[in-house]
Amino acid sequence: MKRTILCVIVGIAFFALAAPTITAQTESQIEQHYPRLKTYAVRPDMTLSAKYAIDGQVCEIVLEPRHWDGEKVLLISTLQEDPITVVEEVVPLSERGPRQKDESDKVSLVGGGSVSRSIHYENITVSVFGSSQRHWAGTMVAIVKWRTRSCTK
């Protein structure tokens, strides 16, 4: 009996203290605290998030596995398609420039179960990160940055 009363008191206290933080927030309230990102579903299992420079042009793109499609959770840890193919589709040649003939493009850094490499174009750099672990091997995220554009905070 004492335990039940104690549980009820703790429950009431929790909801009384938590209620103000549980209320839904408006878009403007969220934007006061967090930077805005625009996210697009470029594939059924891949999202593209973009940041913009002050002039409105894209300054950074992040490709990563999509984990929620509006109906079900997708427990995909790696990209199912080569991100370079998607980058070359999303960022036209006139925007990215030709791929640079750089020997460092052939180098992957491997350590602690992770792998990374960079692919250089005239106007952008694509940094690809993933896992070298047997069960999780593959690309987990690709980040595209423009060389001449700074993102706003």
C-alpha positions in Angstrom: 0.0 0.0 0.0 2.8 2.5 1.0 4.6 1.5 -2.2 1.6 2.2 -4.4 1.1 5.6 -2.8 4.8 6.4 -3.3 4.6 5.4 -6.9 1.5 7.6 -7.5 3.2 10.6 -5.8 6.3 10.2 -7.9 4.2 9.8 -11.0 2.3 13.0 -10.3 5.5 14.9 -9.5 7.1 13.7 -12.7 4.2 14.9 -14.9 3.9 18.2 -13.0 7.6 18.9 -13.6 7.7 17.5 -17.2 4.5 18.9 -18.5 5.9 22.3 -19.5 8.6 20.6 -21.6 6.3 18.1 -23.3 4.2 20.7 -25.1 4.5 20.9 -28.8 6.9 23.6 -30.1 6.3 25.8 -33.1 8.7 26.0 -36.0 10.0 29.5 -34.9 10.6 28.2 -31.3 12.7 25.3 -32.6 14.6 27.6 -35.0 15.6 29.9 -32.1 17.6 27.0 -30.6 18.7 24.9 -33.6 20.1 25.6 -37.1 17.7 24.8 -39.9 18.5 22.0 -42.3 16.6 21.1 -45.4 16.4 17.3 -45.9 15.4 15.5 -49.1 14.7 11.9 -49.8 17.0 11.4 -52.9 16.5 7.6 -52.8 14.0 5.5 -50.8 16.8 4.6 -48.4 19.0 7.8 -48.6 18.6 11.4 -47.4 20.3 14.5 -48.5 20.6 17.4 -46.0 21.7 20.8 -47.2 23.1 23.9 -45.6 23.0 27.3 -47.4 25.4 30.2 -47.7 24.1 33.8 -47.0 23.4 34.2 -50.7 21.1 31.2 -50.7 23.4 28.8 -52.6 24.2 25.4 -51.2 27.4 25.3 -49.3 27.3 21.8 -47.8 25.4 18.5 -48.6 25.3 15.4 -46.4 24.2 12.1 -47.8 23.3 9.4 -45.2 21.0 6.4 -44.8 17.3 7.2 -44.3 16.1 5.7 -41.0 12.4 6.7 -41.1 10.2 6.8 -44.3 7.0 8.0 -42.6 5.7 4.5 -42.1 8.5 2.2 -40.9 11.9 2.4 -39.4 14.8 1.5 -41.7 17.6 -0.1 -39.8 20.2 0.6 -42.5 23.6 1.6 -41.3 25.3 2.1 -44.7 24.5 3.7 -48.0 23.2 1.1 -50.5 24.5 3.1 -53.5 27.8 4.7 -54.3 27.5 8.3 -53.0 29.7 9.6 -55.8 27.0 8.6 -58.3 24.4 10.5 -56.3 26.7 13.5 -55.9 27.3 13.7 -59.6 23.5 13.5 -60.2 22.7 16.2 -57.6 25.6 18.6 -58.3 25.8 19.1 -62.0 29.2 19.1 -63.8 28.9 22.9 -64.4 28.6 23.4 -60.6 31.1 20.8 -59.3 33.7 21.2 -62.0 35.8 18.3 -63.4 37.2 15.6 -61.1 40.8 16.4 -60.2 43.6 14.1 -61.1 44.8 13.8 -57.6 46.8 10.7 -56.4 45.3 11.3 -52.9 41.9 10.3 -54.3 43.3 6.7 -54.4 44.2 6.7 -50.7 41.7 5.6 -48.0 42.6 6.1 -44.3 41.7 3.1 -42.2 41.9 2.9 -38.4 39.9 1.7 -35.5 37.3 0.0 -37.7 36.6 3.2 -39.7 37.6 4.2 -43.2 37.6 7.7 -44.9 38.7 9.2 -48.1 38.2 12.4 -50.1 37.4 12.9 -53.7 38.3 16.3 -55.2 36.5 18.2 -57.9 37.4 21.7 -59.1 34.7 23.3 -56.9 33.8 20.7 -54.3 35.4 18.1 -52.1 33.5 14.9 -51.2 34.5 13.3 -47.9 33.3 9.7 -47.5 33.2 8.0 -44.2 32.3 4.4 -43.3 33.2 1.2 -41.5 35.7 -1.4 -42.3 34.1 -3.9 -39.8 32.9 -7.1 -41.5 29.2 -6.9 -40.5 28.9 -3.1 -41.0 31.3 -2.5 -43.9 30.4 0.3 -46.3 29.8 4.0 -46.6 27.8 5.5 -43.8 28.0 9.2 -44.7 29.3 11.4 -47.5 29.8 15.2 -47.0 30.1 17.6 -49.9 31.7 21.0 -49.3 32.1 23.8 -51.7 35.6 25.3 -51.7 34.5 28.9 -52.3 31.3 29.1 -50.2 31.0 29.4 -46.4 27.9 28.1 -44.6 26.0 30.4 -42.3 25.8 29.4 -38.7 
